[in-house]
Amino acid sequence: MATILIVLDQYIAGLNKFMGSVAYLYQINCSPGGLPKLPVSKAWITFNGINGDRSRNRVLHGGPDRALCLFSFEVLKALQREGHTVHAGASGENLTVAGLNWAQLKPGDHLKIGEEVQIELTSYCEPCRHNAQWFVNGDFFRISHRQHPGWSRLYARVLSEGRVRQGDGVWVETLPKRKVK
């Protein structure tokens, strides 16, 4: 099974390079509440997040500025090399993205996912104690932006709704620079 996933990852990455994107949607993750979020092959993204996805704590998670949670496939792999068992969907992210320079992303950046969905990154996601199970010695602060910049999940607001599919291209959209008066 692992060999099939590696070949599929290589095929999708090659297809996206051919189509003009090196970054792609590695996995879409949903849950009726709680962790881990489980993979789905496609989803409808609304202004409130992924249709059918829920969070247990609606005060800390969700709302228009935290409609989606994103994480990096490459960061997950690096964490696994450190001995952590965290994997795609385990830390509660809705979208696991591969091929982006994750450490360079910041709140205010815009991403396009597939043909329809546009999002704006809004904030770094504070790690939650429910993530402790995936980390050596329960050190879930390993994905804290304050302690380890570039290793955190990111929240996003949805600017344009639509369908996403596993393997869709992901592009960082360059915003026009404002003229300083």
HELIX and SHEET records of a PDB file:
HELIX    1   1 ALA A    2  PHE A   18  1                                  17    
HELIX    2   2 PRO A   64  ARG A   66  5                                   3    
HELIX    3   3 PHE A   73  ARG A   81  1                                   9    
HELIX    4   4 TRP A  102  GLN A  104  5                                   3    
HELIX    5   5 ARG A  129  TRP A  134  5                                   6    
HELIX    6   6 VAL A  136  GLY A  138  5                                   3    
HELIX    7   7 PHE A  140  ILE A  143  5                                   4    
SHEET    1   A 8 LEU A  38  VAL A  40  0                                        
SHEET    2   A 8 ALA A  23  CYS A  30 -1                                        
SHEET    3   A 8 LEU A  95  ALA A  98 -1                                        
SHEET    4   A 8 LEU A  68  SER A  72  1                                        
SHEET    5   A 8 LEU A 154  SER A 160 -1                                        
SHEET    6   A 8 VAL A 117  TYR A 124 -1                                        
SHEET    7   A 8 HIS A 110  ILE A 113 -1                                        
SHEET    8   A 8 GLY A 169  GLU A 173 -1                                        
SHEET    1   B 3 GLY A  49  ILE A  50  0                                        
SHEET    2   B 3 LYS A  42  THR A  46 -1                                        
SHEET    3   B 3 GLY A 162  ARG A 165 -1                                        
END                                                                             
